[in-house]
């Protein structure tokens, strides 16, 4: 069957590519933009990977060292083929590949390590393509956006000329051709944009992007009033290709499921169908940015770039330009005297607040989207949160059960762990679910994850089990609510940052989670209290519990500080003296 599958798939792909090549030769088009070519590549890659798994492990006894060593090699070959496919087809394929690369404790290490390379191999649009998108979206009058602006006025129009821009436009029309060319050169613009000049919107616009991602790229620009902004411009062909690409991925995953019944990643397609349209709507991203900035306004260390709505559309997002080093860049933090532990604590506070208290979660915290810097005025460390296209909104019942589950995990309340894991859809697979959620072993869960540090041996064991129990993990991911999938991805991304910063399983992160769980559950209890005494009882219980957490934090600080060391030495000396 494997041989027949490969022959049929290869023949079909060859025929598709050959016929498409003849067509494209006359049209002078990029083959990667043609649906038939994209499907042919994906089908051929899927067939080769499936054939490799079907034949390579056929004559090796399951469970032996030889079996696992050979399977690891097949995993790596397959991951490299998948990476090459994503790079060739770009767009949605790269986005899905990046998603898989973030699932450190859910997929074999061979896949995640290879697919993580996609973050640095995103496509880049030419400056001509960028200009075309800007002309189409901002160069026409009468284009409106259904958003709420920062000043509270809804329905502000985008794409209309401001008075200053109208004056610039009139001035440009009176400027000589020579002066116009000189201004183009100084501002970094390309000439020849007769329909619409970018300089009518920006005093300068850098041709080279600050960074490129799977769906868009960001350019630094200067407004006419002197403010520096970042202009996020969507790749021009992503919008039309995304829906077709998702259909292709769905068809091929169904074929893989037919070949390997125990291996199902259909949840990935469901997530892509739901999330891709949201990520491609930059007005939605702008609204998310403003919402999270408002929800977390009490965190003075958090900075979210301000959105410029008059220069934003569904494909263009203009925001304040903010600089900083990536959150996993320890060398940058050392050079700028930024405390790694403080950054890790604040990152934990921020995400605990989003998840447990507000149920509005930024779900793409990879290092390129989380910057750190020293405030030039206050000299305090700050976190800059970027890319607000993907948020998970947790419904109240789910959020509260999730709070109770984490509270049980931190208390090593295994009955509570089972109860709330089942309520979150894990069923009889609750032990695997708890291990996947925390990336800790079952032994550590029984001992209490807030009391036991992560060892390198345990981390290696968890990664090995991710490969060994892949079919079971796949089944679990198909059972849990869709809200859980992005939370698992977020957890893995945050754990990856903590691992690089060497702050993983720091006690302070569990204390922050405990505080947020207590506050969220108490707030819900007070809202349901029908009588004043009950309301007061819940309030006092919350105050007492938070006080206990604070006291425990002081104890941990003293234990780790010089004062703690001095006290321990004093006690030892007194005992020896007696």
C-alpha positions as a Python dict, from the first residue, in 0.01 Angstrom:
ca = {
    (1, 'X'): (0, 0, 0),
    (2, 'X'): (287, 235, 88),
    (3, 'X'): (452, 191, -252),
    (4, 'X'): (125, 245, -435),
    (5, 'X'): (55, 557, -229),
    (6, 'X'): (393, 706, -313),
    (7, 'X'): (369, 627, -684),
    (8, 'X'): (18, 769, -722),
    (9, 'X'): (95, 1082, -521),
    (10, 'X'): (423, 1144, -700),
    (11, 'X'): (266, 1099, -1043),
    (12, 'X'): (-21, 1331, -958),
    (13, 'X'): (213, 1594, -817),
    (14, 'X'): (443, 1572, -1121),
    (15, 'X'): (150, 1611, -1359),
    (16, 'X'): (20, 1911, -1165),
    (17, 'X'): (359, 2078, -1153),
    (18, 'X'): (433, 2014, -1521),
    (19, 'X'): (100, 2151, -1642),
    (20, 'X'): (130, 2449, -1408),
    (21, 'X'): (484, 2516, -1528),
    (22, 'X'): (371, 2543, -1891),
    (23, 'X'): (95, 2782, -1790),
    (24, 'X'): (322, 2998, -1572),
    (25, 'X'): (591, 3016, -1837),
    (26, 'X'): (361, 3221, -2053),
    (27, 'X'): (218, 3425, -1767),
    (28, 'X'): (547, 3509, -1588),
    (29, 'X'): (398, 3432, -1248),
    (30, 'X'): (560, 3300, -931),
    (31, 'X'): (474, 2928, -910),
    (32, 'X'): (436, 2957, -531),
    (33, 'X'): (132, 3181, -584),
    (34, 'X'): (-63, 2919, -783),
    (35, 'X'): (-300, 2697, -585),
    (36, 'X'): (-233, 2388, -798),
    (37, 'X'): (141, 2415, -738),
    (38, 'X'): (95, 2474, -367),
    (39, 'X'): (-135, 2171, -339),
    (40, 'X'): (105, 1958, -545),
    (41, 'X'): (396, 2041, -315),
    (42, 'X'): (191, 1971, -3),
    (43, 'X'): (54, 1640, -140),
    (44, 'X'): (399, 1519, -246),
    (45, 'X'): (552, 1608, 92),
    (46, 'X'): (269, 1436, 280),
    (47, 'X'): (311, 1123, 67),
    (48, 'X'): (688, 1108, 122),
    (49, 'X'): (656, 1157, 499),
    (50, 'X'): (380, 893, 523),
    (51, 'X'): (584, 648, 314),
    (52, 'X'): (887, 703, 540),
    (53, 'X'): (689, 621, 855),
    (54, 'X'): (515, 321, 696),
    (55, 'X'): (833, 155, 567),
    (56, 'X'): (1120, 261, 794),
    (57, 'X'): (975, 110, 1113),
    (58, 'X'): (814, -195, 952),
    (59, 'X'): (1085, -451, 1035),
    (60, 'X'): (1195, -317, 1374),
    (61, 'X'): (1052, -450, 1699),
    (62, 'X'): (844, -190, 1883),
    (63, 'X'): (986, -65, 2214),
    (64, 'X'): (1350, -162, 2154),
    (65, 'X'): (1635, 91, 2162),
    (66, 'X'): (1681, 39, 1790),
    (67, 'X'): (1313, 126, 1734),
    (68, 'X'): (1329, 455, 1926),
    (69, 'X'): (1661, 555, 1767),
    (70, 'X'): (1525, 487, 1418),
    (71, 'X'): (1197, 664, 1494),
    (72, 'X'): (1390, 970, 1609),
    (73, 'X'): (1567, 981, 1271),
    (74, 'X'): (1234, 949, 1087),
    (75, 'X'): (1091, 1231, 1301),
    (76, 'X'): (1382, 1459, 1210),
    (77, 'X'): (1369, 1378, 836),
    (78, 'X'): (994, 1439, 836),
    (79, 'X'): (1029, 1764, 1030),
    (80, 'X'): (1287, 1892, 780),
    (81, 'X'): (1059, 1805, 487),
    (82, 'X'): (771, 1982, 660),
    (83, 'X'): (988, 2287, 724),
    (84, 'X'): (1093, 2301, 358),
    (85, 'X'): (729, 2276, 250),
    (86, 'X'): (632, 2565, 478),
    (87, 'X'): (916, 2779, 343),
    (88, 'X'): (815, 2702, -17),
    (89, 'X'): (441, 2764, 26),
    (90, 'X'): (482, 3051, 277),
    (91, 'X'): (188, 3234, 435),
    (92, 'X'): (-55, 3005, 616),
    (93, 'X'): (185, 2710, 595),
    (94, 'X'): (455, 2903, 783),
    (95, 'X'): (200, 3019, 1042),
    (96, 'X'): (84, 2660, 1106),
    (97, 'X'): (446, 2539, 1115),
    (98, 'X'): (535, 2807, 1371),
    (99, 'X'): (236, 2698, 1580),
    (100, 'X'): (363, 2338, 1580),
    (101, 'X'): (715, 2453, 1661),
    (102, 'X'): (587, 2619, 1979),
    (103, 'X'): (441, 2296, 2120),
    (104, 'X'): (760, 2195, 2300),
    (105, 'X'): (604, 1953, 2544),
    (106, 'X'): (332, 1820, 2314),
    (107, 'X'): (537, 1716, 2010),
    (108, 'X'): (865, 1526, 1971),
    (109, 'X'): (1173, 1743, 2017),
    (110, 'X'): (1283, 1665, 1659),
    (111, 'X'): (975, 1846, 1524),
    (112, 'X'): (980, 2148, 1756),
    (113, 'X'): (1353, 2217, 1719),
    (114, 'X'): (1335, 2208, 1337),
    (115, 'X'): (1006, 2397, 1300),
    (116, 'X'): (1124, 2674, 1533),
    (117, 'X'): (1357, 2775, 1249),
    (118, 'X'): (1050, 2909, 1067),
    (119, 'X'): (1048, 3217, 1291),
    (120, 'X'): (1366, 3334, 1118),
    (121, 'X'): (1270, 3218, 768),
    (122, 'X'): (953, 3417, 705),
    (123, 'X'): (897, 3562, 355),
    (124, 'X'): (961, 3926, 277),
    (125, 'X'): (753, 4135, 39),
    (126, 'X'): (929, 4377, -196),
    (127, 'X'): (900, 4750, -133),
    (128, 'X'): (691, 4773, -452),
    (129, 'X'): (440, 4523, -307),
    (130, 'X'): (434, 4716, 23),
    (131, 'X'): (367, 5041, -163),
    (132, 'X'): (89, 4874, -359),
    (133, 'X'): (-91, 4766, -41),
    (134, 'X'): (-54, 5116, 108),
    (135, 'X'): (-185, 5277, -213),
    (136, 'X'): (-485, 5044, -226),
    (137, 'X'): (-579, 5081, 142),
    (138, 'X'): (-480, 5437, 234),
    (139, 'X'): (-479, 5610, -104),
    (140, 'X'): (-856, 5616, -153),
    (141, 'X'): (-1099, 5849, 20),
    (142, 'X'): (-1417, 5737, 184),
    (143, 'X'): (-1275, 5418, 342),
    (144, 'X'): (-1410, 5372, 693),
    (145, 'X'): (-1326, 5135, 977),
    (146, 'X'): (-1574, 4993, 1231),
    (147, 'X'): (-1352, 5044, 1534),
    (148, 'X'): (-1348, 5231, 1861),
    (149, 'X'): (-1071, 5487, 1864),
    (150, 'X'): (-847, 5576, 2154),
    (151, 'X'): (-1039, 5896, 2222),
    (152, 'X'): (-1368, 5706, 2250),
    (153, 'X'): (-1512, 5826, 1918),
    (154, 'X'): (-1642, 5534, 1715),
    (155, 'X'): (-1644, 5501, 1341),
    (156, 'X'): (-1354, 5734, 1270),
    (157, 'X'): (-1270, 5722, 901),
    (158, 'X'): (-943, 5578, 776),
    (159, 'X'): (-786, 5660, 445),
    (160, 'X'): (-917, 6021, 442),
    (161, 'X'): (-671, 6304, 407),
    (162, 'X'): (-600, 6519, 712),
    (163, 'X'): (-572, 6894, 657),
    (164, 'X'): (-197, 6868, 687),
    (165, 'X'): (-185, 6589, 431),
    (166, 'X'): (-405, 6791, 190),
    (167, 'X'): (-162, 7082, 219),
    (168, 'X'): (128, 6846, 153),
    (169, 'X'): (-53, 6708, -150),
    (170, 'X'): (-107, 7057, -294),
    (171, 'X'): (252, 7151, -220),
    (172, 'X'): (379, 6836, -390),
    (173, 'X'): (184, 6913, -705),
    (174, 'X'): (359, 7251, -725),
    (175, 'X'): (706, 7110, -655),
    (176, 'X'): (941, 7062, -945),
    (177, 'X'): (1027, 6714, -1069),
    (178, 'X'): (1386, 6758, -954),
    (179, 'X'): (1285, 6853, -600),
    (180, 'X'): (1045, 6560, -590),
    (181, 'X'): (1319, 6314, -686),
    (182, 'X'): (1548, 6460, -419),
    (183, 'X'): (1279, 6421, -152),
    (184, 'X'): (1223, 6062, -260),
    (185, 'X'): (1592, 5995, -217),
    (186, 'X'): (1613, 6153, 128),
    (187, 'X'): (1299, 5983, 254),
    (188, 'X'): (1394, 5642, 126),
    (189, 'X'): (1104, 5627, -121),
    (190, 'X'): (1095, 5475, -465),
    (191, 'X'): (992, 5705, -745),
    (192, 'X'): (733, 5617, -1004),
    (193, 'X'): (432, 5596, -770),
    (194, 'X'): (222, 5827, -986),
    (195, 'X'): (-114, 5709, -850),
    (196, 'X'): (-28, 5773, -490),
    (197, 'X'): (286, 5890, -314),
    (198, 'X'): (371, 5739, 24),
    (199, 'X'): (535, 6068, 119),
    (200, 'X'): (190, 6224, 139),
    (201, 'X'): (131, 6009, 447),
    (202, 'X'): (484, 5976, 588),
    (203, 'X'): (779, 6215, 603),
    (204, 'X'): (1002, 5912, 559),
    (205, 'X'): (946, 5538, 518),
    (206, 'X'): (1228, 5284, 542),
    (207, 'X'): (1245, 5039, 251),
    (208, 'X'): (1408, 4766, 460),
    (209, 'X'): (1163, 4610, 707),
    (210, 'X'): (1243, 4596, 1077),
    (211, 'X'): (1115, 4240, 1073),
    (212, 'X'): (912, 4000, 859),
    (213, 'X'): (664, 3738, 978),
    (214, 'X'): (445, 3479, 810),
    (215, 'X'): (154, 3716, 745),
    (216, 'X'): (309, 4064, 742),
    (217, 'X'): (621, 4275, 781),
    (218, 'X'): (695, 4592, 979),
    (219, 'X'): (855, 4910, 844),
    (220, 'X'): (981, 5207, 1044),
    (221, 'X'): (840, 5541, 933),
    (222, 'X'): (830, 5906, 1037),
    (223, 'X'): (507, 6106, 1046),
    (224, 'X'): (495, 6468, 933),
    (225, 'X'): (457, 6581, 1296),
    (226, 'X'): (788, 6415, 1387),
    (227, 'X'): (657, 6101, 1559),
    (228, 'X'): (823, 5769, 1477),
    (229, 'X'): (584, 5485, 1399),
    (230, 'X'): (591, 5119, 1304),
    (231, 'X'): (381, 5032, 998),
    (232, 'X'): (272, 4669, 981),
    (233, 'X'): (182, 4578, 621),
    (234, 'X'): (20, 4247, 528),
    (235, 'X'): (182, 4040, 255),
    (236, 'X'): (-38, 4109, -52),
    (237, 'X'): (-124, 3748, -143),
    (238, 'X'): (-186, 3601, 202),
    (239, 'X'): (-552, 3705, 218),
    (240, 'X'): (-655, 3519, -98),
    (241, 'X'): (-436, 3214, -32),
    (242, 'X'): (-522, 3147, 334),
    (243, 'X'): (-868, 2993, 291),
    (244, 'X'): (-747, 2763, 11),
    (245, 'X'): (-440, 2662, 210),
    (246, 'X'): (-653, 2563, 508),
    (247, 'X'): (-866, 2341, 284),
    (248, 'X'): (-549, 2177, 149),
    (249, 'X'): (-416, 2114, 501),
    (250, 'X'): (-752, 1970, 608),
    (251, 'X'): (-766, 1729, 313),
    (252, 'X'): (-410, 1608, 367),
    (253, 'X'): (-453, 1564, 743),
    (254, 'X'): (-764, 1354, 678),
    (255, 'X'): (-555, 1137, 446),
    (256, 'X'): (-289, 1098, 715),
    (257, 'X'): (-557, 1008, 970),
    (258, 'X'): (-684, 738, 733),
    (259, 'X'): (-331, 592, 706),
    (260, 'X'): (-251, 629, 1077),
    (261, 'X'): (-579, 605, 1277),
    (262, 'X'): (-402, 679, 1609),
    (263, 'X'): (-250, 1002, 1480),
    (264, 'X'): (-499, 1286, 1446),
    (265, 'X'): (-429, 1656, 1430),
    (266, 'X'): (-766, 1773, 1306),
    (267, 'X'): (-779, 2018, 1599),
    (268, 'X'): (-505, 2211, 1418),
    (269, 'X'): (-735, 2269, 1118),
    (270, 'X'): (-1025, 2377, 1339),
    (271, 'X'): (-801, 2630, 1514),
    (272, 'X'): (-667, 2763, 1183),
    (273, 'X'): (-1020, 2804, 1045),
    (274, 'X'): (-1122, 3006, 1348),
    (275, 'X'): (-808, 3210, 1408),
    (276, 'X'): (-669, 3290, 1063),
    (277, 'X'): (-945, 3537, 964),
    (278, 'X'): (-894, 3718, 1295),
    (279, 'X'): (-517, 3738, 1250),
    (280, 'X'): (-560, 3875, 899),
    (281, 'X'): (-783, 4159, 1025),
    (282, 'X'): (-544, 4424, 1156),
    (283, 'X'): (-829, 4641, 1283),
    (284, 'X'): (-918, 4353, 1514),
    (285, 'X'): (-553, 4347, 1626),
    (286, 'X'): (-568, 4718, 1704),
    (287, 'X'): (-882, 4674, 1914),
    (288, 'X'): (-717, 4388, 2103),
    (289, 'X'): (-414, 4606, 2175),
    (290, 'X'): (-628, 4882, 2321),
    (291, 'X'): (-836, 4636, 2526),
    (292, 'X'): (-537, 4461, 2688),
    (293, 'X'): (-371, 4798, 2758),
    (294, 'X'): (-686, 4905, 2945),
    (295, 'X'): (-724, 4576, 3135),
    (296, 'X'): (-361, 4578, 3252),
    (297, 'X'): (-321, 4953, 3300),
    (298, 'X'): (-218, 4904, 3665),
    (299, 'X'): (99, 4725, 3552),
    (300, 'X'): (328, 5023, 3498),
    (301, 'X'): (601, 4797, 3359),
    (302, 'X'): (382, 4695, 3062),
    (303, 'X'): (388, 4902, 2744),
    (304, 'X'): (152, 4845, 2452),
    (305, 'X'): (212, 5062, 2140),
    (306, 'X'): (-57, 5322, 2075),
    (307, 'X'): (-256, 5263, 1755),
    (308, 'X'): (-283, 5536, 1489),
    (309, 'X'): (-631, 5463, 1359),
    (310, 'X'): (-623, 5723, 1080),
    (311, 'X'): (-340, 5524, 919),
    (312, 'X'): (-478, 5174, 982),
    (313, 'X'): (-696, 4939, 779),
    (314, 'X'): (-763, 4565, 769),
    (315, 'X'): (-424, 4514, 600),
    (316, 'X'): (-222, 4799, 755),
    (317, 'X'): (-164, 4872, 1122),
    (318, 'X'): (24, 5186, 1222),
    (319, 'X'): (140, 5216, 1582),
    (320, 'X'): (401, 5391, 1796),
    (321, 'X'): (750, 5258, 1732),
    (322, 'X'): (902, 5093, 2041),
    (323, 'X'): (1251, 4950, 2063),
    (324, 'X'): (1395, 4685, 2291),
    (325, 'X'): (1569, 4351, 2307),
    (326, 'X'): (1393, 4018, 2276),
    (327, 'X'): (1279, 3874, 2606),
    (328, 'X'): (1508, 3569, 2568),
    (329, 'X'): (1820, 3777, 2499),
    (330, 'X'): (2016, 3746, 2825),
    (331, 'X'): (2316, 3928, 2679),
    (332, 'X'): (2100, 4233, 2593),
    (333, 'X'): (1965, 4235, 2949),
    (334, 'X'): (2316, 4213, 3094),
    (335, 'X'): (2437, 4507, 2882),
    (336, 'X'): (2141, 4721, 2986),
    (337, 'X'): (2140, 4616, 3355),
    (338, 'X'): (1798, 4453, 3331),
    (339, 'X'): (1718, 4204, 3609),
    (340, 'X'): (1629, 3870, 3447),
    (341, 'X'): (1433, 3756, 3753),
    (342, 'X'): (1231, 4078, 3757),
    (343, 'X'): (1138, 4032, 3391),
    (344, 'X'): (1037, 3670, 3453),
    (345, 'X'): (825, 3773, 3755),
    (346, 'X'): (652, 4052, 3564),
    (347, 'X'): (586, 3827, 3265),
    (348, 'X'): (424, 3576, 3501),
    (349, 'X'): (215, 3848, 3669),
    (350, 'X'): (97, 3977, 3334),
    (351, 'X'): (-12, 3640, 3198),
    (352, 'X'): (-165, 3521, 3526),
    (353, 'X'): (-378, 3834, 3528),
    (354, 'X'): (-483, 3781, 3166),
    (355, 'X'): (-569, 3412, 3210),
    (356, 'X'): (-719, 3379, 3556),
    (357, 'X'): (-870, 3723, 3623),
    (358, 'X'): (-977, 3865, 3285),
    (359, 'X'): (-998, 3558, 3059),
    (360, 'X'): (-850, 3762, 2772),
    (361, 'X'): (-519, 3603, 2674),
    (362, 'X'): (-246, 3709, 2431),
    (363, 'X'): (-168, 3374, 2267),
    (364, 'X'): (151, 3440, 2073),
    (365, 'X'): (419, 3537, 2328),
    (366, 'X'): (717, 3413, 2126),
    (367, 'X'): (1036, 3617, 2191),
    (368, 'X'): (990, 3840, 1885),
    (369, 'X'): (659, 3966, 2026),
    (370, 'X'): (784, 4037, 2379),
    (371, 'X'): (1056, 4302, 2411),
    (372, 'X'): (1235, 4432, 2720),
    (373, 'X'): (1399, 4770, 2772),
    (374, 'X'): (1509, 5026, 3030),
    (375, 'X'): (1286, 5331, 3047),
    (376, 'X'): (1514, 5628, 2965),
    (377, 'X'): (1335, 5849, 3221),
    (378, 'X'): (1252, 5626, 3518),
    (379, 'X'): (1535, 5374, 3454),
    (380, 'X'): (1287, 5097, 3535),
    (381, 'X'): (1266, 4775, 3336),
    (382, 'X'): (969, 4754, 3099),
    (383, 'X'): (804, 4483, 2891),
    (384, 'X'): (674, 4579, 2545),
    (385, 'X'): (397, 4350, 2420),
    (386, 'X'): (355, 4334, 2041),
    (387, 'X'): (141, 4146, 1784),
    (388, 'X'): (-210, 4141, 1928),
    (389, 'X'): (-374, 3954, 1642),
    (390, 'X'): (-439, 3630, 1833),
    (391, 'X'): (-626, 3640, 2164),
    (392, 'X'): (-824, 3368, 2337),
    (393, 'X'): (-1140, 3479, 2516),
    (394, 'X'): (-1217, 3231, 2795),
    (395, 'X'): (-1579, 3181, 2895),
    (396, 'X'): (-1647, 3215, 3265),
    (397, 'X'): (-1716, 2848, 3343),
    (398, 'X'): (-1396, 2738, 3171),
    (399, 'X'): (-1188, 3012, 3335),
    (400, 'X'): (-1310, 2928, 3686),
    (401, 'X'): (-1252, 2554, 3641),
    (402, 'X'): (-905, 2634, 3507),
    (403, 'X'): (-839, 2845, 3821),
    (404, 'X'): (-954, 2560, 4045),
    (405, 'X'): (-739, 2310, 3856),
    (406, 'X'): (-423, 2518, 3900),
    (407, 'X'): (-505, 2576, 4265),
    (408, 'X'): (-535, 2198, 4310),
    (409, 'X'): (-207, 2142, 4123),
    (410, 'X'): (-20, 2385, 4346),
    (411, 'X'): (-163, 2227, 4660),
    (412, 'X'): (-95, 1871, 4535),
    (413, 'X'): (-469, 1804, 4580),
    (414, 'X'): (-489, 1505, 4346),
    (415, 'X'): (-863, 1456, 4394),
    (416, 'X'): (-913, 1816, 4287),
    (417, 'X'): (-676, 1765, 3993),
    (418, 'X'): (-886, 1469, 3875),
    (419, 'X'): (-1219, 1648, 3931),
    (420, 'X'): (-1133, 1966, 3743),
    (421, 'X'): (-936, 1788, 3468),
    (422, 'X'): (-1246, 1584, 3396),
    (423, 'X'): (-1459, 1899, 3394),
    (424, 'X'): (-1220, 2047, 3139),
    (425, 'X'): (-1275, 1749, 2907),
    (426, 'X'): (-975, 1525, 2982),
    (427, 'X'): (-1187, 1231, 3101),
    (428, 'X'): (-987, 924, 3205),
    (429, 'X'): (-676, 1081, 3052),
    (430, 'X'): (-654, 1331, 3340),
    (431, 'X'): (-303, 1218, 3451),
    (432, 'X'): (-165, 1279, 3101),
    (433, 'X'): (-356, 1608, 3081),
    (434, 'X'): (-207, 1732, 3411),
    (435, 'X'): (144, 1639, 3295),
    (436, 'X'): (94, 1808, 2955),
    (437, 'X'): (-46, 2123, 3117),
    (438, 'X'): (239, 2165, 3364),
    (439, 'X'): (521, 1994, 3171),
    (440, 'X'): (599, 1809, 3494),
    (441, 'X'): (613, 1440, 3578),
    (442, 'X'): (334, 1262, 3765),
    (443, 'X'): (569, 1214, 4062),
    (444, 'X'): (630, 1592, 4080),
    (445, 'X'): (256, 1658, 4062),
    (446, 'X'): (197, 1430, 4360),
    (447, 'X'): (475, 1603, 4553),
    (448, 'X'): (343, 1951, 4464),
    (449, 'X'): (480, 2151, 4171),
    (450, 'X'): (522, 2464, 4384),
    (451, 'X'): (749, 2270, 4621),
    (452, 'X'): (973, 2080, 4378),
    (453, 'X'): (1210, 2238, 4128),
    (454, 'X'): (1243, 2117, 3771),
    (455, 'X'): (1555, 1906, 3720),
    (456, 'X'): (1731, 1843, 3390),
    (457, 'X'): (1651, 1473, 3432),
    (458, 'X'): (1279, 1544, 3466),
    (459, 'X'): (1284, 1780, 3169),
    (460, 'X'): (1450, 1514, 2954),
    (461, 'X'): (1194, 1258, 3071),
    (462, 'X'): (903, 1487, 2977),
    (463, 'X'): (1044, 1550, 2628),
    (464, 'X'): (1103, 1179, 2572),
    (465, 'X'): (747, 1101, 2680),
    (466, 'X'): (613, 1362, 2437),
    (467, 'X'): (750, 1147, 2154),
    (468, 'X'): (650, 817, 2311),
    (469, 'X'): (291, 913, 2387),
    (470, 'X'): (226, 1122, 2076),
    (471, 'X'): (-90, 927, 1971),
    (472, 'X'): (-236, 963, 2321),
    (473, 'X'): (-149, 1333, 2333),
    (474, 'X'): (-310, 1376, 1992),
    (475, 'X'): (-626, 1203, 2117),
    (476, 'X'): (-627, 1424, 2428),
    (477, 'X'): (-598, 1744, 2223),
    (478, 'X'): (-900, 1636, 2019),
    (479, 'X'): (-1102, 1589, 2341),
    (480, 'X'): (-1036, 1909, 2536),
    (481, 'X'): (-1226, 2236, 2466),
    (482, 'X'): (-1088, 2448, 2183),
    (483, 'X'): (-1006, 2723, 2436),
    (484, 'X'): (-752, 2491, 2595),
    (485, 'X'): (-543, 2450, 2278),
    (486, 'X'): (-420, 2808, 2260),
    (487, 'X'): (-358, 2810, 2635),
    (488, 'X'): (-136, 2504, 2598),
    (489, 'X'): (55, 2676, 2319),
    (490, 'X'): (88, 2990, 2535),
    (491, 'X'): (212, 2785, 2831),
    (492, 'X'): (477, 2622, 2613),
    (493, 'X'): (597, 2954, 2474),
    (494, 'X'): (624, 3103, 2824),
    (495, 'X'): (807, 2796, 2952),
    (496, 'X'): (1049, 2825, 2661),
    (497, 'X'): (1127, 3186, 2762),
    (498, 'X'): (1173, 3086, 3127),
    (499, 'X'): (1404, 2802, 3026),
    (500, 'X'): (1631, 3039, 2831),
    (501, 'X'): (1624, 3293, 3116),
    (502, 'X'): (1696, 3007, 3360),
    (503, 'X'): (1401, 3110, 3580),
    (504, 'X'): (1177, 2811, 3514),
    (505, 'X'): (966, 2690, 3809),
    (506, 'X'): (1070, 2993, 4012),
    (507, 'X'): (857, 3002, 4329),
    (508, 'X'): (748, 3360, 4254),
    (509, 'X'): (565, 3247, 3938),
    (510, 'X'): (353, 3005, 4142),
    (511, 'X'): (284, 3274, 4403),
    (512, 'X'): (160, 3513, 4134),
    (513, 'X'): (-62, 3241, 3989),
    (514, 'X'): (-196, 3165, 4339),
    (515, 'X'): (-283, 3531, 4396),
    (516, 'X'): (-469, 3558, 4067),
    (517, 'X'): (-658, 3231, 4126),
    (518, 'X'): (-764, 3349, 4473),
    (519, 'X'): (-876, 3690, 4344),
    (520, 'X'): (-1067, 3543, 4047),
    (521, 'X'): (-1253, 3282, 4253),
    (522, 'X'): (-1329, 3529, 4533),
    (523, 'X'): (-1460, 3789, 4291),
    (524, 'X'): (-1689, 3527, 4137),
    (525, 'X'): (-1805, 3413, 4482),
    (526, 'X'): (-1888, 3767, 4590),
    (527, 'X'): (-2085, 3827, 4272),
    (528, 'X'): (-2300, 3521, 4353),
    (529, 'X'): (-2341, 3595, 4726),
    (530, 'X'): (-2707, 3671, 4801),
    (531, 'X'): (-2657, 3785, 5161),
    (532, 'X'): (-2421, 4040, 5312),
    (533, 'X'): (-2266, 3802, 5573),
    (534, 'X'): (-2173, 3555, 5298),
    (535, 'X'): (-2019, 3835, 5090),
    (536, 'X'): (-1817, 3949, 5392),
    (537, 'X'): (-1704, 3592, 5467),
    (538, 'X'): (-1569, 3550, 5111),
    (539, 'X'): (-1398, 3889, 5126),
    (540, 'X'): (-1225, 3816, 5458),
    (541, 'X'): (-1118, 3472, 5335),
    (542, 'X'): (-961, 3635, 5028),
    (543, 'X'): (-776, 3891, 5241),
    (544, 'X'): (-648, 3621, 5478),
    (545, 'X'): (-532, 3393, 5194),
    (546, 'X'): (-353, 3676, 5012),
    (547, 'X'): (-188, 3777, 5340),
    (548, 'X'): (-64, 3418, 5387),
    (549, 'X'): (78, 3416, 5033),
    (550, 'X'): (257, 3748, 5098),
    (551, 'X'): (397, 3615, 5425),
    (552, 'X'): (523, 3302, 5250),
    (553, 'X'): (687, 3519, 4983),
    (554, 'X'): (869, 3719, 5255),
    (555, 'X'): (985, 3389, 5407),
    (556, 'X'): (1123, 3273, 5070),
    (557, 'X'): (1297, 3607, 5020),
    (558, 'X'): (1462, 3589, 5361),
    (559, 'X'): (1563, 3229, 5300),
    (560, 'X'): (1735, 3323, 4974),
    (561, 'X'): (1885, 3654, 5091),
    (562, 'X'): (2204, 3728, 5283),
    (563, 'X'): (1994, 3787, 5595),
    (564, 'X'): (1856, 3435, 5565),
    (565, 'X'): (2204, 3293, 5523),
    (566, 'X'): (2325, 3488, 5830),
    (567, 'X'): (2034, 3363, 6042),
    (568, 'X'): (2096, 3002, 5937),
    (569, 'X'): (2463, 3034, 6026),
    (570, 'X'): (2372, 3190, 6361),
    (571, 'X'): (2134, 2906, 6446),
    (572, 'X'): (2397, 2648, 6347),
    (573, 'X'): (2657, 2824, 6564),
    (574, 'X'): (2423, 2834, 6863),
    (575, 'X'): (2345, 2465, 6826),
    (576, 'X'): (2717, 2384, 6803),
    (577, 'X'): (2793, 2601, 7108),
    (578, 'X'): (2543, 2408, 7319),
}
